[in-house]
Amino acid sequence: MASLGDIGVSAFINILSAFAFLLAFALLRIQPINDRVYFTKWYIAGKRSSPRNNRGGLVGKFVNLNFRTYLTFLNWMPQALKMSESEIISHAGLDSAVFLRIYTLGLKIFGPIAVVAFLVLLPVNATGGTLFFLRRDLVVSNIDKLSISNVRPRSYKFLAHISMEYLFTFWACYMLYKEYDRVASMRLNFLASQGRRPEQFTVLVRNVPRDSGRSVSDSVETFFRRNHPDHYLCHQPVYNTKKFAKLVRKRDRLQNWLDYNQLKFERNPNKRPTKKGGFLGLWGETVDSIDFYKGQIKLLDTQLTMERQKVLKDPKFVTPAAFVSFKSRWGAAVCAQTQQSKNPTLWLTNWAPEPRDVYWKNLAIPYVSLTIRRLVIAISMFALVFFYMIPIAFVQSLANLEGLQKVAPFLRPLIEWKVVKSFLQGFLPGLALKIFLLALPSILMLMSKIEGHVSLAVLERRTAAKYYYFMLVNVFLGSIAAGTAFQQLHAFLHQSATQIPRNIGVSIPMKATFFITYIMVDGWAGIASEILRLKPLAIFHLKNMFLVKTERDLEKAMNAKSVDFPEALPSLQLYFLLGIVYMVVTPVLLPFILVFFAFAHFVYRHQVINVYNQKYESAAAFWPHVHGRIIASLVISQLLLMGLLSTKKAANSTPLLIVLPILTLTFHKYCKNRFEPAFRKYPLEEAMNKDTQDVAFESDDDLKSYMTGAYVHPIFHSFQEVELDEVRVDKNQAHITNPSPTVCEDKRSQSIHTVYHYEFESQNRVYRHDIESQP
Amino acid sequence: MASLGDIGVSAFINILSAFAFLLAFALLRIQPINDRVYFTKWYIAGKRSSPRNNRGGLVGKFVNLNFRTYLTFLNWMPQALKMSESEIISHAGLDSAVFLRIYTLGLKIFGPIAVVAFLVLLPVNATGGTLFFLRRDLVVSNIDKLSISNVRPRSYKFLAHISMEYLFTFWACYMLYKEYDRVASMRLNFLASQGRRPEQFTVLVRNVPRDSGRSVSDSVETFFRRNHPDHYLCHQPVYNTKKFAKLVRKRDRLQNWLDYNQLKFERNPNKRPTKKGGFLGLWGETVDSIDFYKGQIKLLDTQLTMERQKVLKDPKFVTPAAFVSFKSRWGAAVCAQTQQSKNPTLWLTNWAPEPRDVYWKNLAIPYVSLTIRRLVIAISMFALVFFYMIPIAFVQSLANLEGLQKVAPFLRPLIEWKVVKSFLQGFLPGLALKIFLLALPSILMLMSKIEGHVSLAVLERRTAAKYYYFMLVNVFLGSIAAGTAFQQLHAFLHQSATQIPRNIGVSIPMKATFFITYIMVDGWAGIASEILRLKPLAIFHLKNMFLVKTERDLEKAMNAKSVDFPEALPSLQLYFLLGIVYMVVTPVLLPFILVFFAFAHFVYRHQVINVYNQKYESAAAFWPHVHGRIIASLVISQLLLMGLLSTKKAANSTPLLIVLPILTLTFHKYCKNRFEPAFRKYPLEEAMNKDTQDVAFESDDDLKSYMTGAYVHPIFHSFQEVELDEVRVDKNQAHITNPSPTVCEDKRSQSIHTVYHYEFESQNRVYRHDIESQP
């Protein structure tokens, strides 16, 4: 157990490093050269096109020469607070606004709890406890004097802890209820105030049965025309674009090389860049690089055009999925929320994700395959959580000195140096662990993709859920109960149901200092490093140096990240768990959590306003998960307190505490029934309201032209775009050969027409319009 | 452990008693006087109106004098088999037909399993086992020699058991899959071939928000007219009829007395029956009974008419629920399966149960109350299952001799007789237990009613589920692990997760003989007593003697029961559990189960054809529960086998067996997704198909008049009916004051019209038509 002094030192170091990060950020952000890294969002929103502090000639273009701004370098904090919530919603979307609310929820829950706990529980713990008669210096230096450990076994003082657990649970539930209510109504308002969007009218149909006699497109048309005669408008097939996507990626790579070489040539006009034509540019005859890449790209464009034609014409490339659009939101709401066919594994309908949000690769997975995928992923997830440490331990055992000596005997003299040896011994295993942990989010995302979800939003939520389980077992339980997760699993299976919370509960107070340190390292310093954006900064400058040629390239180089939900949500939920578990046991931990929530709220608020650009808008669809996991934390805390108290021989407390989890779970169930439908369903009343309000497009034809092309695979757009910019020679020809992939009413696949350019334009207009028209 | 001889004796006794029951049944059923008890269904279906064997004058009316029929007294068995499944469906409904399929499913699953188990496992168990070298007579007399107990610890022979568990599980799953598929398609066909029925067009709306300015009826009208403008037809409010129902019950009682006295007078025309007018007929002046009751009934009729008028006119009596009818099945399907309002606790829509099936009392329960009710019932159910024995033990302790002596000291001389004493000591505690167990189904049904389900079918299914949990814990686990359920619960909490199946598993083979006896007593003799219908027989004859006056009374006295799902399903599922648990452990048990399934199939087939009259038709909605519980049995069996094998030190078997529950549960999940929607949802394709086929009623007005009155509280009908039959004097007046409780389109509550008689007529016609038009 660390002493208060140790914690003081740790706090000092972490505060210092947090301040160092903040200082670096404050200095870097006012340099014009970094403007696009720290104000990405404004550039993307089109509200800024050049650095603000741009004065002082050539040097001033890169370095901030206005020394007055250095004096006010912390003014981003009040600036971040200035924007109101509704402004944030219109600026960055509801997802970001609600994400920020999680931090304020933390403050709202733990603020009053901390005050009450300090007023009530600290005196109860501190006075007349088991540790009171020990030597003064030992007692004072130990944080345990303020925790529940200090209370004598069988003491009636535990009633204070039990009643506080009740009080805090009720308070947390009350705040959760209010917040769920608020978020649900924010979501409904947001959806209600949204402008006309393609996803409001569109339903994603999967598992369209293959009918030997007719095309998928025909089946869809017939089916919906028969079963939704008054509402069906048109549909857009989904194409299998694997090969096409590969070509597009190849073209992008070649384009990058072309840009690089052209830039090189511009900077040094005397010497045309050359390369060798053979394998990897290592041998063969020397050719002019620019001409070479231009030729390659031209070749590829022809290939792309042919491939595209093939994809759009050949029914083999049509997958058994389609986006079906309806004449009214009511019609779409009905279709999305009902079962269509006798066989519930065919004609599966769901709300279409918004076009940006579609994960195209998973649209065509058959039903049985989905079932098997989910089983396999569930089993692998279980294995991953409980056996994650095994391969790491294996690699670590290889990565020690003996292993290294065996693999590379020539290193022996080097290794035998003492300094190098101790460095390697301390460093290598840690590095191995770090690499594995860095790979974790990608592994989890890959697993979610294999599970077959069809939208990015769901993929990210599923990944967040997996990451949370991992953290719960490997970070929370792993830190409390000694040993690997696998050993814990073994113990779980061989212990009785009442023994488990007892074993964990008893070591909870002892780990308080560890978690305080964890909060400071991960929560304080970690968040401060988030605002600095070192990695995007480096990448931006590298790209700027080698690739950026046009304004569009510059925008691409900014590479605006969105809020990293798969990592941010689980770690947030871990802080809630820590706060809730320790609120009664060791209330001293609460201020650290409060500082984290306040500071992180500042930082993320700044990032959301200035940097992040959301890839999609799910209208806070993640909230039920956040709510559910805070409830789970409450139940975990109650069970652990029961276990802890039973080791304190306050056995009579069990009947008093057993009521609490039941009440908590009932509250959760009530909230689920009361609010969750707002996140999963779309009430017909709302749909009808919006249909009657919205009379901008009067005829079906207007709506049809609006829907046309909304759900075309984005690589068709990207290809088109490149063509328009770069390959103007091919444009006319390309236009003739680019058929519309949308089948509307009487225009079946055979009567392909060429409205592609128009579609893309209208598509762009839709989004620009949406962004601007948000309240 | 019972020897084979003991089992033989038990089998002999049970077979004997089963035959006695069958013989009694065979003799009683051919007596004309009992005809209405044993052929109830045919009378109700209107296909029989007098006993078939009716010859031989006055005596022949009561006793069967045709001695030839006594010789063929077992011919009900082939008769029962003659009817094909589709005939049974049209004769008794899909519920009954599918109920019978459960028994054949048992035969299909356990038949081949029994053959394979006898061929493979019996030799494996019998040869070279631990019990092989014991004394021959001991070995032969013990059934354990044929069970898994006979295999040596650490033997490789356990591989045979493990592979058989795999094989049997796959076989059971295969049969379950085929059966689920079949039942689902039978259900869909049944629904598709049904004639036009009110519930196809009707949705039950609950939690209509109270709007101060307008009536519930108005709110419903406005809401659905706005949100389903193309489909809304009309709606019928639900009235709070508590007081009215009380009056109707009182009138029924008086009517019974009147009938009784009139009958008395008819039989003995010399003496008019009289009664005393005072309290309970004990004192007061003597009055003529017939005149007295006639006067009372007349008085009550006026009261009823007034009360009825009040109920229909006063908006206070309208509950916030309504039956909303649509112009098409498509419209109703859409409304029933979507969320209507922003607030998911308001405007809750569900398919309306068929009119016979509605449980009127629960229609108006508010949402919050429902949540609380379910929590309370869940907790009480838990307490009931685990603490059921405690009050029984308490009553038993009171019901012993000492308790009795204290309560009634005057009985002392009687009690001190030795014969009486021993009889009471053996009898009283058993009686107490029996009374409690007899009360159990009613208690469970009451609990289900408190839970707030709105249809009889759901109530019965929920009661069946509760009964199953009770049986699983108190009969199955209670018989295997010694001690009360509460002691088991205590042990569960204090044992490790792997210890529990081990403890139970190890005593499984030892209890085989007990369960064999149980099957014979409860399964063989119990089923045989079911066919005899002793209780309904007695009640019928009593009623016949004292009350029956008209043909309608006779019909009422038949009191046709329906299949008792709340008790029949759980006990069936218990047999599946026993068979599945013992199929690998003690295959000798299987033939007993097979005999039960075959015999019970005969008996129930006969009863379904000749006796039972279903109160409602749920179109086999109970099947998912049956399926789910057989799957649960499979998983329980796998876990117990794992526990058993681990005590046999075949520890390496655990990894081999752990895969099986995972596969089984995945199979279950797949089945659930694949088939369960057929039982919960109504696909739009089907609705549209049926809408287009069905063009019998051409205009909306026809449909409206068809729907009118379909969902009026049945006591309004019964009152009307009585009036029409008995109180002809009042009829005209009643007609004028009986407003229609149905609000259709423009006819709001203020413009009450008097189409009541017509409504009831059409209502009757609807049902007659349905019964006849079934395929």
Interface residues (C-beta under 8 A of the other chain):
Chain A: L188 F223 R226 N227 H228 D230 A333 V334 C335 Q337 T338 Q339 Q340 S341 K342 P344 T345 W347 V368 T371 L375 I379 F492 L493 H494 Q495 S496 A497 T498 Q499 I662 T666 K669 Y670 N673 R674 F675 E676 P677 A678 K681 Y682 P683 L684 E685 E686 M688
Chain B: L188 F223 R226 N227 H228 D230 W330 A333 V334 C335 Q337 T338 Q339 Q340 S341 K342 P344 T345 W347 V368 T371 L375 I379 F492 L493 H494 Q495 S496 A497 T498 Q499 I662 T666 K669 Y670 N673 R674 F675 E676 P677 A678 K681 Y682 P683 L684 E685 E686 M688
